[in-house]
């Protein structure tokens, strides 16, 4: 076994340093990011039904390819809902038993709650198009400053279809090392790590099992890597051959 594997195994055995301080239900609390509500409606068959929903922002995401070094650029960040969901699945804890949650949180893998994702962000700035917001997210999270016309729209799709049904706009952006202004990492209190993967490594991540590895991967990430490998990269190779 290599030193790298030994380090990984040792890390997985360490206790988590994350501390759960409190959890409150949003019944009487205001959030600028989401609003939970209960919908009562009559369906197409005339039946009256109830559905608990969340109103939230639409979003953008971007798959980034650095042509200087032939790497795909992603972000790794901590997602509290992923951490809690993993904790609940493993220990079947009560949502409001803070003492139990604090104890069990310390037993979680250090990677628990972290996700490998596309550069992304919510659409919450008035007057800016999804493409303009996507460009801002690229600069904030990864440090690259591409021209707006370098962003290529791929498609839009629904996320959280059982809760919010919000829309995500997916873009492709080709960058090079000369566009890198800083190391990225997000703004304010964001904690984002820029991750660069070879095309083959990204393809392997596309099929990785989150439960086994302890690292989360979004469906948008998997779809975008699939699109790049089977649609965009063949186009890039063809273009290179024709030059």
Number of C-alpha atoms within 10 A of each C-alpha: 5 7 8 9 10 11 10 11 11 10 14 16 12 13 14 17 12 13 11 16 9 11 11 9 8 11 9 6 8 10 9 8 11 14 15 16 13 10 11 11 12 10 9 7 6 8 8 10 10 10 11 12 18 18 14 21 17 18 21 23 27 29 26 26 23 17 13 11 11 13 19 23 24 24 21 20 17 19 14 12 10 16 21 18 14 19 19 16 9 11 12 11 16 11 13 12 11 15 13 14 23 15 12 18 24 16 15 22 18 19 16 25 21 18 20 20 23 26 25 24 20 17 20 15 10 7 8 11 10 23 20 16 22 28 24 19 24 25 21 20 24 25 19 24 19 20 12 14 10 13 21 15 14 13 10 14 11 13 16 12 10 10 15 19 17 16 18 22 20 24 24 21 21 17 21 17 11 10 14 15 13 13 14 19 20 19 11 6 7 12 14 19 18 19 15 18 15 14 17 12 12 21 16 11 17 18 11 15 12 14 10 8 10 19 20 25 20 13 12 18 21 19 11 21 23 16 15 20 15 11 11 13 14 12 13 12 10 10 10 9 8 6 5
